[in-house]
Amino acid sequence: MKVKIEASVPEGILSAPPSKSAMQRAVAGALLAHGTTELINPSYCNDALASINMAGRLGAGFKKEPGRLIIKGGYNPLHKSLNSGESGLGVRLFSAIAALHNDWIEINGSGSLINRPLHMIPQTLETMGVEIKSAGGYLPLKIKGPIKPGISFVDGSLSSQFLTGLLMALPVLDSDSKIIVRDLKSKPYIDLTIKILSQYGISVNNMDYSVFRVPGKQVYQPGSIKIESDWSGTAFLLVLGAVAGDITVRDISVDSYQSDRHIINILREAGASMEILANEIRVRKSALKAFETDISDCPDLAPPLSVLASFCKGKSIIHGTERLKVKESNRGKVLMSELSKLGVKIRNLQDRIEVEGPSVINGGYVDSYDDHRISMALAVMAVAASGEVVINRAESVNKSYPSFFSDLKRTGIKLIISE
């Protein structure tokens, strides 16, 4: 799919999209709960659909209703194969849950996920009594449990997502477990995991993000859970307002554990005109100044921040970008390639991105590299370009924010979608 965007002045009020991160965790919890769980404000992005499909193959039943998803839980694997699509969280989360079963289950995926390293999964599960086969630390994974309680070690240097999987699987074992974690990244997402676990009546003891004690013999309690809104998608909307117009985003909580809420601090540092109320944020175009920040705990902010920096006066520096190499694309490299085509002075270095602004944005033909966050970044940039911008493979937004382009249209942005 191609999207052509013309220069526009976006104005309007939008509702923040539901969080795929919270949705996937909530689906896993509902699977492990015996009874019926109601998820309010569900996400049906591609990643969420992949988790729904995997949970269904592991025994959950689903019924879609307006504004909610009804899930009948009960872990009872019905199939010996799962497909995580392109969801990194999905494969890391459900590999731990699959290890609860005493027979072989294969987990595969598609697209860029096939090339993303998963070595931390076999490294840990093998020490917990699980038989596991992988393609040299990549998909597919073949897993045979049952996983055993006790002491385990997790490398958190690339992602916190597999730790999330263990924190969700271990409470149902017949005795206590302890997880020792090295170099944990994206710590706020572990806070999100623990919050959702508590909504299912599950307790975990977090000892300074280096040791987690997980009591066994716990029982997931079904109930009603509202899926919080997504800060990752909201970040693009807020940057859109800051660089091009007047955007209000509703139904977003500044008290969220999602690490991408850090976008608020960066917008403040950049001098953005911003009003924050109880559950909405308004950002208007204004003169912006360079900023410097570290996104080690929120690497998904690299694309919207690179766009923001392009409109700031001076050199902005975004530290903590090393992990961008193992996202849906090599994001640092792709951001430099595609934003440069539009006139941005950007450098992708070892563990930082530097952007010299403000830039004169040109029209042109750019590619998302099948990366949802690259596609959204290019769309925001295109709104302020001097000519038309055509984004190739723009359908990648379906991974996390399917209504992204329709939401842009609601703000008056001129865009045309074609195959």
Solvent accessible surface area in square Angstrom, and as a share of the most:
residue,aa,sasa,rsa
1,M,58,0.26
2,K,71,0.30
3,V,0,0.00
4,K,63,0.27
5,I,0,0.00
6,E,62,0.28
7,A,53,0.41
8,S,16,0.11
9,V,106,0.61
10,P,0,0.00
11,E,105,0.47
12,G,29,0.28
13,I,97,0.49
14,L,7,0.03
15,S,69,0.44
16,A,9,0.07
17,P,11,0.07
18,P,32,0.20
19,S,0,0.00
20,K,25,0.10
21,S,19,0.12
22,A,3,0.03
23,M,0,0.00
24,Q,0,0.00
25,R,4,0.01
26,A,0,0.00
27,V,0,0.00
28,A,0,0.00
29,G,0,0.00
30,A,0,0.00
31,L,0,0.00
32,L,13,0.06
33,A,0,0.00
34,H,133,0.59
35,G,30,0.28
36,T,77,0.45
37,T,0,0.00
38,E,37,0.16
39,L,0,0.00
40,I,66,0.34
41,N,48,0.25
42,P,15,0.10
43,S,3,0.02
44,Y,69,0.26
45,C,1,0.00
46,N,80,0.41
47,D,3,0.02
48,A,0,0.00
49,L,80,0.40
50,A,14,0.11
51,S,0,0.00
52,I,24,0.12
53,N,78,0.40
54,M,0,0.00
55,A,0,0.00
56,G,21,0.21
57,R,68,0.25
58,L,0,0.00
59,G,21,0.20
60,A,10,0.08
61,G,34,0.32
62,F,63,0.26
63,K,125,0.53
64,K,133,0.56
65,E,46,0.21
66,P,135,0.85
67,G,54,0.51
68,R,85,0.31
69,L,1,0.01
70,I,30,0.15
71,I,0,0.00
72,K,140,0.59
73,G,12,0.11
74,G,12,0.11
75,Y,51,0.19
76,N,91,0.47
77,P,27,0.17
78,L,107,0.53
79,H,78,0.35
80,K,137,0.58
81,S,51,0.33
82,L,5,0.03
83,N,74,0.38
84,S,0,0.00
85,G,20,0.19
86,E,55,0.25
87,S,1,0.01
88,G,4,0.04
89,L,7,0.04
90,G,0,0.00
91,V,0,0.00
92,R,9,0.03
93,L,0,0.00
94,F,0,0.00
95,S,0,0.00
96,A,0,0.00
97,I,0,0.00
98,A,0,0.00
99,A,0,0.00
100,L,28,0.14
101,H,47,0.21
102,N,101,0.52
103,D,47,0.25
104,W,76,0.27
105,I,1,0.00
106,E,51,0.23
107,I,0,0.00
108,N,49,0.25
109,G,9,0.08
110,S,48,0.31
111,G,45,0.44
112,S,27,0.18
113,L,0,0.00
114,I,80,0.40
115,N,115,0.59
116,R,18,0.07
117,P,20,0.12
118,L,0,0.00
119,H,61,0.27
120,M,4,0.02
121,I,0,0.00
122,P,18,0.11
123,Q,104,0.46
124,T,3,0.02
125,L,0,0.00
126,E,98,0.44
127,T,95,0.55
128,M,8,0.04
129,G,39,0.37
130,V,6,0.04
131,E,95,0.42
132,I,17,0.09
133,K,122,0.51
134,S,42,0.27
135,A,57,0.44
136,G,72,0.69
137,G,9,0.09
138,Y,85,0.32
139,L,8,0.04
140,P,46,0.29
141,L,0,0.00
142,K,85,0.36
143,I,0,0.00
144,K,59,0.25
145,G,8,0.08
146,P,73,0.46
147,I,5,0.03
148,K,123,0.52
149,P,44,0.28
150,G,31,0.30
151,I,101,0.51
152,S,0,0.00
153,F,127,0.53
154,V,5,0.03
155,D,28,0.15
156,G,0,0.00
157,S,29,0.19
158,L,47,0.23
159,S,15,0.09
160,S,4,0.02
161,Q,47,0.21
162,F,2,0.01
163,L,1,0.01
164,T,0,0.00
165,G,0,0.00
166,L,0,0.00
167,L,0,0.00
168,M,0,0.00
169,A,0,0.00
170,L,0,0.00
171,P,0,0.00
172,V,56,0.32
173,L,19,0.10
174,D,102,0.53
175,S,53,0.34
176,D,99,0.51
177,S,7,0.04
178,K,46,0.20
179,I,0,0.00
180,I,55,0.28
181,V,11,0.06
182,R,143,0.52
183,D,74,0.38
184,L,13,0.07
185,K,45,0.19
186,S,10,0.07
187,K,75,0.32
188,P,24,0.15
189,Y,30,0.11
190,I,0,0.00
191,D,32,0.16
192,L,1,0.00
193,T,0,0.00
194,I,38,0.19
195,K,74,0.31
196,I,6,0.03
197,L,0,0.00
198,S,67,0.43
199,Q,82,0.37
200,Y,1,0.00
201,G,51,0.49
202,I,4,0.02
203,S,65,0.42
204,V,22,0.12
205,N,76,0.39
206,N,46,0.24
207,M,78,0.35
208,D,123,0.63
209,Y,54,0.21
210,S,50,0.32
211,V,32,0.18
212,F,0,0.00
213,R,108,0.40
214,V,1,0.01
215,P,54,0.34
216,G,12,0.11
217,K,155,0.66
218,Q,30,0.13
219,V,91,0.52
220,Y,4,0.01
221,Q,95,0.42
222,P,48,0.30
223,G,35,0.34
224,S,71,0.46
225,I,7,0.03
226,K,141,0.60
227,I,2,0.01
228,E,32,0.15
229,S,13,0.08
230,D,9,0.05
231,W,0,0.00
232,S,6,0.04
233,G,1,0.01
234,T,0,0.00
235,A,0,0.00
236,F,2,0.01
237,L,0,0.00
238,L,0,0.00
239,V,1,0.00
240,L,0,0.00
241,G,0,0.00
242,A,0,0.00
243,V,5,0.03
244,A,7,0.06
245,G,7,0.07
246,D,31,0.16
247,I,0,0.00
248,T,12,0.07
249,V,0,0.00
250,R,109,0.40
251,D,75,0.39
252,I,3,0.01
253,S,53,0.34
254,V,60,0.34
255,D,123,0.63
256,S,8,0.05
257,Y,94,0.36
258,Q,1,0.00
259,S,5,0.04
260,D,1,0.00
261,R,85,0.31
262,H,50,0.22
263,I,0,0.00
264,I,11,0.06
265,N,77,0.39
266,I,2,0.01
267,L,0,0.00
268,R,140,0.51
269,E,75,0.34
270,A,0,0.00
271,G,36,0.35
272,A,14,0.11
273,S,38,0.25
274,M,38,0.17
275,E,72,0.32
276,I,55,0.28
277,L,109,0.54
278,A,97,0.75
279,N,79,0.40
280,E,38,0.17
281,I,1,0.00
282,R,86,0.32
283,V,0,0.00
284,R,87,0.32
285,K,131,0.56
286,S,40,0.26
287,A,100,0.77
288,L,16,0.08
289,K,119,0.50
290,A,31,0.24
291,F,5,0.02
292,E,92,0.41
293,T,15,0.08
294,D,81,0.42
295,I,0,0.00
296,S,35,0.22
297,D,51,0.27
298,C,5,0.03
299,P,8,0.05
300,D,29,0.15
301,L,1,0.00
302,A,0,0.00
303,P,0,0.00
304,P,1,0.01
305,L,0,0.00
306,S,0,0.00
307,V,1,0.00
308,L,0,0.00
309,A,0,0.00
310,S,0,0.00
311,F,39,0.16
312,C,0,0.00
313,K,153,0.65
314,G,24,0.23
315,K,102,0.43
316,S,0,0.00
317,I,34,0.17
318,I,0,0.00
319,H,59,0.26
320,G,10,0.10
321,T,5,0.03
322,E,68,0.30
323,R,20,0.07
324,L,3,0.01
325,K,102,0.43
326,V,40,0.23
327,K,37,0.16
328,E,17,0.08
329,S,14,0.09
330,N,55,0.28
331,R,1,0.00
332,G,3,0.03
333,K,126,0.54
334,V,8,0.04
335,L,2,0.01
336,M,71,0.32
337,S,43,0.27
338,E,1,0.00
339,L,0,0.00
340,S,52,0.34
341,K,105,0.45
342,L,0,0.00
343,G,28,0.27
344,V,7,0.04
345,K,143,0.61
346,I,12,0.06
347,R,126,0.46
348,N,46,0.24
349,L,53,0.26
350,Q,124,0.55
351,D,63,0.33
352,R,85,0.31
353,I,0,0.00
354,E,13,0.06
355,V,0,0.00
356,E,72,0.32
357,G,11,0.11
358,P,88,0.56
359,S,19,0.12
360,V,122,0.70
361,I,7,0.04
362,N,65,0.33
363,G,25,0.24
364,G,30,0.29
365,Y,114,0.43
366,V,0,0.00
367,D,21,0.11
368,S,0,0.00
369,Y,91,0.34
370,D,64,0.33
371,D,0,0.00
372,H,2,0.01
373,R,11,0.04
374,I,1,0.00
375,S,0,0.00
376,M,0,0.00
377,A,0,0.00
378,L,1,0.01
379,A,0,0.00
380,V,1,0.01
381,M,0,0.00
382,A,0,0.00
383,V,2,0.01
384,A,39,0.30
385,A,3,0.03
386,S,93,0.60
387,G,28,0.27
388,E,84,0.38
389,V,0,0.00
390,V,34,0.20
391,I,0,0.00
392,N,31,0.16
393,R,83,0.30
394,A,0,0.00
395,E,61,0.27
396,S,14,0.09
397,V,3,0.01
398,N,53,0.27
399,K,14,0.06
400,S,5,0.03
401,Y,2,0.01
402,P,71,0.45
403,S,48,0.31
404,F,0,0.00
405,F,8,0.03
406,S,49,0.31
407,D,11,0.06
408,L,0,0.00
409,K,105,0.45
410,R,161,0.59
411,T,5,0.03
412,G,49,0.47
413,I,7,0.03
414,K,118,0.50
415,L,14,0.07
416,I,98,0.50
417,I,79,0.40
418,S,54,0.35
419,E,177,0.79
